[in-house]
Amino acid sequence: MHVISYKAIREYYEKHAAAKPYLTAWFKTVRKAEWSSVSDMRHDFPSAEMVVDGKAVFNIKANDYRLVALIGFRAKRVFVLWIGTHAEYDKVRIKDL
């Protein structure tokens, strides 16, 4: 999968150092993946869920952080839309991302 944008990941872990190893591990796993479906995605990330409009939520570091991404299975692209803590996620309207 082609991950767009690593810059968002890097900017987040530069401000939140504890998230760095977990976000980079997520990135490396996704970059190597060849997902064709939600089932394929859940093979790598069992707790991930599709929520609305092709957007998936990934639990990072035992649910300390959440990452929301737009998944294009046909195009083999994953667009990082938002990263934050679990508490911040509760305040976000995924539909508006």
GUVOTI-515499 format. One record per residue: x, y, z of N, C-alpha, C in turn; residue number from 1; chain; residue in one letter. Coordinates in steps of 0.05 Angstrom, whole numbers, plus 5000, padded with zeros to 4 digits. Example, Ala and Ser with C-alpha at 12.3 -4.5 7.8 and 13.67 -1.06 7.14 Angstrom:
2
n.u,n.v,n.w,ca.u,ca.v,ca.w,c.u,c.v,c.w,nr,kette,rest
5264,4886,5156,5246,4910,5156,5264,4934,5156,1,A,A
5257,4955,5142,5273,4979,5143,5258,5001,5157,2,A,S
***
This chain:
97
n.u,n.v,n.w,ca.u,ca.v,ca.w,c.u,c.v,c.w,nr,kette,rest
5017,4977,5000,5000,5000,5000,5018,5025,5000,1,A,M
5008,5045,4987,5023,5071,4987,5011,5088,5008,2,A,H
5027,5096,5028,5017,5112,5050,5021,5142,5044,3,A,V
5000,5157,5046,5000,5186,5042,4989,5197,5068,4,A,I
5001,5211,5084,5027,5222,5082,5043,5215,5107,5,A,S
5067,5206,5102,5085,5200,5124,5091,5226,5140,6,A,Y
5089,5248,5127,5095,5274,5140,5076,5278,5164,7,A,K
5051,5271,5161,5032,5274,5183,5040,5256,5207,8,A,A
5049,5232,5201,5058,5214,5222,5083,5226,5236,9,A,I
5102,5235,5220,5126,5246,5231,5121,5270,5248,10,A,R
5104,5288,5239,5097,5312,5254,5084,5305,5280,11,A,E
5068,5284,5280,5055,5276,5305,5075,5265,5325,12,A,Y
5092,5247,5316,5111,5235,5336,5133,5254,5344,13,A,Y
5138,5275,5328,5157,5295,5337,5146,5310,5361,14,A,E
5120,5313,5363,5107,5326,5386,5101,5307,5408,15,A,K
5098,5281,5402,5090,5261,5421,5109,5237,5418,16,A,H
5133,5239,5430,5154,5220,5426,5146,5191,5433,17,A,A
5129,5188,5452,5121,5161,5461,5106,5146,5438,18,A,A
5095,5161,5420,5080,5148,5398,5098,5139,5375,19,A,A
5123,5148,5374,5140,5143,5351,5143,5114,5343,20,A,K
5152,5096,5362,5156,5068,5353,5130,5055,5344,21,A,P
5108,5063,5354,5082,5050,5347,5072,5060,5320,22,A,Y
5076,5086,5315,5067,5097,5289,5086,5088,5267,23,A,L
5112,5086,5272,5130,5077,5252,5125,5047,5246,24,A,T
5118,5032,5266,5112,5003,5262,5086,5001,5245,25,A,A
5066,5018,5251,5042,5018,5235,5048,5024,5206,26,A,W
5064,5045,5201,5072,5053,5175,5086,5031,5159,27,A,F
5105,5018,5172,5120,4996,5159,5102,4973,5152,28,A,K
5084,4966,5169,5065,4945,5163,5047,4952,5140,29,A,T
5036,4976,5140,5018,4984,5118,5033,4986,5092,30,A,V
5057,4997,5092,5073,5001,5068,5078,4974,5054,31,A,R
5082,4953,5070,5087,4926,5058,5062,4911,5050,32,A,K
5039,4920,5060,5014,4906,5055,5004,4908,5027,33,A,A
4987,4889,5019,4974,4889,4993,4944,4884,4997,34,A,E
4931,4902,5012,4903,4898,5019,4885,4901,4994,35,A,W
4867,4882,4992,4846,4884,4972,4818,4887,4984,36,A,S
4817,4884,5010,4791,4885,5024,4795,4891,5054,37,A,S
4773,4896,5067,4773,4901,5096,4784,4876,5110,38,A,V
4777,4853,5100,4787,4828,5112,4818,4827,5112,39,A,S
4830,4835,5089,4859,4836,5088,4870,4855,5108,40,A,D
4858,4878,5110,4867,4899,5129,4866,4888,5158,41,A,M
4844,4875,5164,4840,4864,5191,4858,4841,5197,42,A,R
4869,4829,5177,4889,4808,5182,4914,4820,5195,43,A,H
4922,4844,5185,4945,4858,5197,4938,4873,5222,44,A,D
4913,4884,5223,4904,4900,5245,4876,4891,5254,45,A,F
4875,4870,5270,4849,4859,5278,4829,4879,5291,46,A,P
4840,4899,5305,4822,4918,5318,4813,4941,5300,47,A,S
4824,4943,5276,4817,4964,5258,4788,4961,5249,48,A,A
4775,4984,5245,4748,4982,5235,4742,5004,5215,49,A,E
4726,4996,5195,4716,5016,5176,4693,5030,5189,50,A,M
4693,5057,5188,4672,5071,5201,4653,5085,5183,51,A,V
4662,5101,5164,4645,5116,5146,4660,5125,5121,52,A,V
4648,5125,5098,4660,5136,5074,4688,5126,5068,53,A,D
4693,5100,5072,4720,5089,5066,4741,5096,5086,54,A,G
4733,5106,5109,4752,5114,5130,4754,5091,5150,55,A,K
4779,5086,5158,4784,5065,5178,4798,5078,5202,56,A,A
4792,5066,5225,4804,5075,5250,4822,5052,5260,57,A,V
4847,5060,5266,4867,5041,5276,4874,5048,5304,58,A,F
4875,5028,5321,4883,5032,5349,4914,5029,5350,59,A,N
4927,5049,5361,4956,5050,5362,4964,5049,5391,60,A,I
4984,5032,5397,4995,5029,5425,4973,5022,5444,61,A,K
4961,4999,5440,4940,4989,5458,4918,5009,5463,62,A,A
4911,5023,5442,4889,5042,5442,4895,5069,5456,63,A,N
4921,5074,5461,4928,5100,5472,4925,5122,5451,64,A,D
4929,5114,5426,4927,5133,5403,4908,5121,5383,65,A,Y
4897,5138,5366,4880,5130,5344,4890,5143,5319,66,A,R
4889,5129,5297,4896,5139,5271,4872,5134,5253,67,A,L
4864,5155,5239,4842,5153,5220,4854,5156,5192,68,A,V
4847,5138,5175,4857,5139,5147,4835,5132,5127,69,A,A
4838,5144,5104,4820,5137,5082,4834,5115,5066,70,A,L
4820,5093,5062,4832,5069,5049,4821,5067,5021,71,A,I
4839,5065,5002,4832,5060,4974,4843,5033,4966,72,A,G
4826,5012,4970,4835,4985,4965,4843,4981,4936,73,A,F
4827,4991,4917,4834,4988,4889,4859,5003,4881,74,A,R
4862,5027,4891,4885,5043,4884,4909,5036,4901,75,A,A
4905,5020,4921,4927,5011,4939,4939,5036,4954,76,A,K
4921,5053,4963,4930,5078,4977,4917,5080,5004,77,A,R
4932,5091,5023,4922,5096,5050,4930,5125,5056,78,A,V
4910,5142,5059,4914,5170,5064,4909,5176,5094,79,A,F
4930,5184,5108,4927,5190,5137,4912,5216,5140,80,A,V
4889,5215,5153,4872,5239,5156,4876,5252,5183,81,A,L
4881,5236,5204,4881,5246,5231,4895,5227,5250,82,A,W
4910,5238,5269,4923,5222,5290,4919,5237,5316,83,A,I
4913,5222,5337,4909,5235,5363,4906,5215,5385,84,A,G
4902,5224,5409,4898,5206,5432,4869,5195,5431,85,A,T
4865,5176,5447,4838,5164,5449,4818,5185,5458,86,A,H
4825,5201,5477,4808,5223,5487,4802,5243,5466,87,A,A
4822,5251,5450,4817,5270,5428,4799,5258,5407,88,A,E
4802,5232,5402,4786,5218,5382,4756,5220,5389,89,A,Y
4750,5218,5415,4722,5219,5423,4709,5246,5416,90,A,D
4725,5267,5411,4714,5293,5405,4713,5299,5374,91,A,K
4724,5280,5359,4727,5285,5330,4702,5273,5315,92,A,V
4693,5287,5295,4671,5277,5278,4685,5265,5253,93,A,R
4687,5239,5252,4701,5225,5231,4689,5233,5204,94,A,I
4663,5236,5202,4650,5243,5177,4661,5270,5166,95,A,K
4670,5288,5184,4679,5314,5175,4709,5315,5167,96,A,D
4723,5293,5171,4751,5292,5164,4755,5290,5134,97,A,L
***
